[in-house]
């Protein structure tokens, strides 16, 4: 049995020489899967590493007991089930190849082994073939014939690997172009030689059909011309002359507009073109029964033909890369068995110049802001804004945006045209996207807000907002920045005006203990503009205030400390001008109390919690003031009588009034009461009724600087004690200045 190539060995279609081409459709996908698994050649997927293969008279794997097992479709199926995982898709494709052509597996393996040996520095060494997994007995013959085999360059190797796909898809013109790169006669590969001959014959048939179509068209026989052109397209599905001839002849033959026919519509979008048949075919028919091509008009050059294979979810096809700035047509050709089976349906001419997308706008006070998205193929855009007075100049146009300010109220129209560069260098424009927009009247904003505290209320004043309904509001979640434009939005409604009590003069009374950020809001219908704001604080009221003069020009103040207050301020107003202000902390108040310096005249003392917010307009809470009367004092003294010889004369009662300012008209009555004692030390009267009334001095007889002197009656037997009292409604407001008790005992 010979072990050299050239012997008639193995299967009926086994090779007599080395293959120059794999000649298997889908070879590129097979190689991609093979390389993704890190395999050198497909034989690495057929046997486990370390096992060898025979390749001379078929593909055999090494078995036990010096036996060899042929690798066919069944063995490939078993290997796929056993190895599974990542090897599954590759082995499944090899099984499909083996079922279609029993010699294809050996052809692919030999093609890859020869390529590896020719590229290896030691490719002529049989050990290199053994290292690639070839049986040692066949390694020598394999490396010898590989060394003498025709070597392909990169372009030729690409041609032989793509040739089978082009032929299977009916792309005869492409197959002929690939064949032209290969050596004549197939380089000793008989199967390749036959395939090249078939390609040449098919090309000649297609050319003859096109020549016949041209002659028929010259003779005016459109039907015959179309039939011949259709035959050429069936023979060579990628023939530009045949495809363009079908489009031209079919459109020229549709002279009767009443003839029912399918319509192919090209619907442009910013980045794509959707091609749809009407009536729409079923999804399966659209995918398998039609072939869609794009015809691109190139001035001064051949018409470009591009296959459109991506399907649209809504039916039809999608051209994801249309040539911007160029005219195109689309043609849908019916197929049967993968071959063109009839005249095409052709769309109208479409200039690929899409408009911008997503054109939208917002408006404000004399302002329009617009945005859009420009197609990727556009050079730039031309923007035109027209208003009630005509075109608007001076708008700020940026990439994908426009801002126009200083506009009057009224309707406007925004037009955006995309500009594209055509193949001849000229610039063309899209039809233009048009967007109407209206500038509505807006209120004049408030530019300044002031507040003044007046008698327990706050009065606000502002400037601006002349044509608006100015509202004083408190935003619940923080005010917007002044100048912010607002519309009546149910999701964020405007706050209601301040619900504070209004007093005479227009002042507003904030709730005690509140800290409110008051903002101005200028409203006009459903639009408003936020204005400035300020903080108004009304500290909490202080309850339980009591004031007591303690002498020495001082008064002691007591009160109930307000909750959450850090400090309390005491304000004394006295004599119409003098004001004493003192702030005391809680710890100081608890430890030392609160004392204020006062004059003898009447005064008012107001207590309030100190404000907690800096720069706030502070409004004292209503009430909290304590009125303290003037320090009116009545003093009395017992003046001993003058000594006459051995006896003294009668004692005198001297009553003196001390009153700062005007004397009140309701001064109390002064009475002098005496009480006798049972022993040597008489007891002082405790009340006006606790003894005998000796003298009465009416309040109307007292005046500052004019003491009243009356003789003390002498009818009582000593010893007895004297004491003065104040009686009447004003007694509580007048202080009685008493002398030393020892001077009031008469013995």
Secondary structure, 3 states (H helix, E strand, C coil): CCCCCCCCCCCCCCCCCCCCCCCCCCHHHHHHHHHHCCCCCCHHHHCCCCCCEECCCCCEEECCCCCEEECCHHHHHHHHHHHCHHHHHHHHHHHHHHHHCCCHHHHHHHHHHHHHHHHCCCCCCHHHHHHCCECHHHHHHHHHHHHHCCCCCHHHHHHHHHHHHHHHCCCHHHHHHHHCCCCHHHHHCHHHHHHHHHHHHHHHHHHHHHHHHHHHHHCCCHHHHHHHHHHHHHHCCCCHHHHHHHHHHHHHHCCCCCCCCCEEEEEECCCCEEEEEECCCCHHHHHHCEEEEEEECCCCCCCEEEEECCECCCCCEEECCCCCCCEEEEEEEEEECCEECCCCEECCCEECCCCCEEEEEEEECCEEEEEEECCCCCCEEEEEEEECCEECCCCEEECCEEEECCCCCEEEEEEEEEEEECCCCCEEECCCEEEEEEECCCCCCEEEEEEEEECCEEEEEEEECCCCEEEEECCCCCCCCCCCEEECCHHHCCCCECCCEECCCCCEECCCCEEEEEEEEEEECCEEEEEEEEEEEECCECEEEEEEEEECCEEEEEEECCCCCCEEEEEEEECCCEEEEEEEEHHHHHHHCEEEECCCCCEEEEEEECCCCCCCEECCCCCCEEEECCCEEEEEEEECCCEECCEECCCEEEEEEECCCCCCCCCCEEEEEEEECCCCCCCCCCCCCCCEEEEEECHHHCEECECEEEECCCCCCCCEEEEEEEECHHHHHEEEECCCHHHHEEC
